[in-house]
Amino acid sequence: MLGLGYVGAVSSACLAKDGHTVIGVDPNQVKVDLINAGQSPIVEDDVAEMVSQYVSEGRLSATTDATEAIQQTELAFVCVGTPGQDNGALDFTYLERASTNIGAALADVDGYYTVVVRSTVLPGTTRNIVIPAIEKASGRTHGVDFGVVMNPEFLREASAVADFYNPPKVVIGTEVERSADIVRSLAPPGDAPLVIVPYEVAEMVKYVDNSWHALKVAFGNEIGRLCDPLDIDSHAVMDIFCLDEKLNISSKYLKPGMAFGGSCLPKDVRALNYHARSHDVELPVLTNLTTSNESHLSAALKLILDTGVRDVGILGLSFKAGTDDLREAPMVELAERMLGKGLNLKIYDPNVNLARLTGANAKFIQDHVPHLGELLVDEMGDAIAGSELIVLGNSNPDFSSIGDHVQSDTYVIDLVRIVEDSSGLKNYRGLGW
Ligand SMILES: NC(=O)c1ccc[n+]([C@@H]2O[C@H](COP(=O)([O-])OP(=O)(O)OC[C@H]3O[C@@H](n4cnc5c(N)ncnc54)[C@H](O)[C@@H]3O)[C@@H](O)[C@H]2O)c1
């Protein structure tokens, strides 16, 4: 166990409890001495008792010498600190040193060895820093003599031992099957979902988790700051918010795709922000939702313009499939910007078409987007014919088979990830995926 901080100390104690022989490694002599004296280097429920018991039983010890530890073991966990610098960049000094230490020790190890990165590291770190450093210092080959796994740690301080045994999920990032199997065998029993993914996915997951947790805290606090002057019990509001496991506390709305729009979300976000301003309450997260949405639309426009084509067919204009509602539909805004850039458009949306024909939304089209109304065509084939680029703007199931209707070199920009099999499309792009 390289690194005897919060993660390393807890993991050492828990793995010793599970029956493994653990040698902790840390350059900090005080931490090493504490462990060898049967004392915990950190304050954390249960860890002191566990360290005391397993040191006395001979299953847990510590040293400042990484070589000594690596040569007596089959697997190393890397739990060294990855502190942030003032500008937010990560300081990889400890990680690089630990990787080099492992590599130097592996130069004299005959058998297969597994290295598990548990520190939180940015995508690309395991592949570009850890593996090359071990290979360079050891002269051995990754995937043959040793395997590296990126296995992010999800424990929280103050409930770390319980979290170690009940992780929300087990993420094994590796391309080396032999090491994946070894790490899988070490995972705590239980019903936590286990996934095996590329290194970068495992690395990214941890950052997405922590950003999401930070976003939740900031969101809850902003709701609280607004409820306060309105004399509303914010905890009662959030209790009700959390009762909704269909839309609120659920996987809904989280997959990257089209910008938000429609008749409710943009209007209601604006109204809430206005209300906050009128009470002199600053809500940076909620205020910037609109800015973020705007950036997403700009990115979509850039993706379209970068193709360099002029004739474009748009499939899906309303903000989601199954409605003719065009109010604040992001595809309407995008179409207008495309027109502004001089692109020629043909637009097909069966629901909007129906609304136009039956008069349901005809007035809206006439009053607000008459120039787009004129570009509507009656059949999907009419929008496709002569278009060098097809933009898929909502998830109408008819659009998923676009590959059957266009030439293989036609540009297809799928803003909603509706196409299931894009193998026949040479110029198929998504936005944010
Ligand atoms: N603390 C948490 O709750 C938590 C949870 C999940 C993930 N993480 C991540 O796990 C990593 C470790 O976090 P922590 O809070 O345990 O850090 P920490 O700062 O408490 O401990 C890191 C330890 O690594 C030691 N170290 C430095 N260089 C070393 C080397 N070459 N060889 C061996 N040991 C070395 C340091 O002396 C220190 O004792 C970080 O990347 C962190 O982001 C932390």
The ligand as an SDF file (V2000), in Angstrom:
LIG
                    3D

 44 48  0  0  0  0  0  0  0  0999 V2000
   -9.3610   11.3460    1.4170 N   0  0  0  0  0  0  0  0  0  0  0  0
  -10.4020   10.8450    0.7970 C   0  0  0  0  0  0  0  0  0  0  0  0
  -11.5040   10.7690    1.3340 O   0  0  0  0  0  0  0  0  0  0  0  0
  -10.2650   10.2890   -0.5990 C   0  0  0  0  0  0  0  0  0  0  0  0
  -11.3030    9.5340   -1.1470 C   0  0  0  0  0  0  0  0  0  0  0  0
  -11.1500    9.0110   -2.4270 C   0  0  0  0  0  0  0  0  0  0  0  0
   -9.9880    9.2650   -3.1410 C   0  0  0  0  0  0  0  0  0  0  0  0
   -9.0080   10.0380   -2.5930 N   0  0  0  0  0  0  0  0  0  0  0  0
   -7.7980   10.2400   -3.3870 C   0  0  0  0  0  0  0  0  0  0  0  0
   -6.8460    9.2880   -2.9240 O   0  0  0  0  0  0  0  0  0  0  0  0
   -5.5300    9.8510   -2.9530 C   0  0  0  0  0  0  0  0  0  0  0  0
   -4.9430    9.8420   -1.5490 C   0  0  0  0  0  0  0  0  0  0  0  0
   -5.7620   10.6450   -0.7230 O   0  0  0  0  0  0  0  0  0  0  0  0
   -5.4760   10.7850    0.8370 P   0  0  0  0  0  0  0  0  0  0  0  0
   -6.5320   11.6850    1.3800 O   0  0  0  0  0  0  0  0  0  0  0  0
   -5.2980    9.4170    1.4290 O   0  0  0  0  0  0  0  0  0  0  0  0
   -4.0570   11.5540    0.7970 O   0  0  0  0  0  0  0  0  0  0  0  0
   -3.0810   11.9150    2.0240 P   0  0  0  0  0  0  0  0  0  0  0  0
   -2.4370   13.1980    1.6650 O   0  0  0  0  0  0  0  0  0  0  0  0
   -3.8150   11.8040    3.3160 O   0  0  0  0  0  0  0  0  0  0  0  0
   -2.0100   10.7420    1.9840 O   0  0  0  0  0  0  0  0  0  0  0  0
   -1.1100   10.5560    0.9280 C   0  0  0  0  0  0  0  0  0  0  0  0
    0.0990    9.8360    1.4980 C   0  0  0  0  0  0  0  0  0  0  0  0
    0.9450    9.4800    0.4030 O   0  0  0  0  0  0  0  0  0  0  0  0
    2.2820    9.5300    0.9170 C   0  0  0  0  0  0  0  0  0  0  0  0
    3.2440    9.5110   -0.2000 N   0  0  0  0  0  0  0  0  0  0  0  0
    3.6920   10.5210   -0.9390 C   0  0  0  0  0  0  0  0  0  0  0  0
    4.5910   10.0790   -1.8530 N   0  0  0  0  0  0  0  0  0  0  0  0
    4.7130    8.7450   -1.6720 C   0  0  0  0  0  0  0  0  0  0  0  0
    5.4770    7.7350   -2.2950 C   0  0  0  0  0  0  0  0  0  0  0  0
    6.3080    7.9960   -3.3110 N   0  0  0  0  0  0  0  0  0  0  0  0
    5.3450    6.4680   -1.8530 N   0  0  0  0  0  0  0  0  0  0  0  0
    4.5120    6.1800   -0.8530 C   0  0  0  0  0  0  0  0  0  0  0  0
    3.7590    7.1100   -0.2200 N   0  0  0  0  0  0  0  0  0  0  0  0
    3.8420    8.3760   -0.6200 C   0  0  0  0  0  0  0  0  0  0  0  0
    2.2800   10.8080    1.7350 C   0  0  0  0  0  0  0  0  0  0  0  0
    3.3660   10.8710    2.6360 O   0  0  0  0  0  0  0  0  0  0  0  0
    0.9410   10.6880    2.4500 C   0  0  0  0  0  0  0  0  0  0  0  0
    1.0630   10.0260    3.6900 O   0  0  0  0  0  0  0  0  0  0  0  0
   -5.6930   11.2580   -3.5410 C   0  0  0  0  0  0  0  0  0  0  0  0
   -5.5020   11.1750   -4.9210 O   0  0  0  0  0  0  0  0  0  0  0  0
   -7.1220   11.6010   -3.2300 C   0  0  0  0  0  0  0  0  0  0  0  0
   -7.6240   12.5530   -4.1260 O   0  0  0  0  0  0  0  0  0  0  0  0
   -9.1160   10.5400   -1.3370 C   0  0  0  0  0  0  0  0  0  0  0  0
  1  2  1  0
  2  3  2  0
  2  4  1  0
  4  5  1  0
  4 44  2  0
  5  6  2  0
  6  7  1  0
  7  8  2  0
  8  9  1  0
  8 44  1  0
  9 10  1  0
  9 42  1  0
 10 11  1  0
 11 12  1  0
 11 40  1  0
 12 13  1  0
 13 14  1  0
 14 15  2  0
 14 16  1  0
 14 17  1  0
 17 18  1  0
 18 19  2  0
 18 20  1  0
 18 21  1  0
 21 22  1  0
 22 23  1  0
 23 24  1  0
 23 38  1  0
 24 25  1  0
 25 26  1  0
 25 36  1  0
 26 27  1  0
 26 35  1  0
 27 28  2  0
 28 29  1  0
 29 30  1  0
 29 35  2  0
 30 31  1  0
 30 32  2  0
 32 33  1  0
 33 34  2  0
 34 35  1  0
 36 37  1  0
 36 38  1  0
 38 39  1  0
 40 41  1  0
 40 42  1  0
 42 43  1  0
M  CHG  2   8   1  16  -1
M  END
$$$$
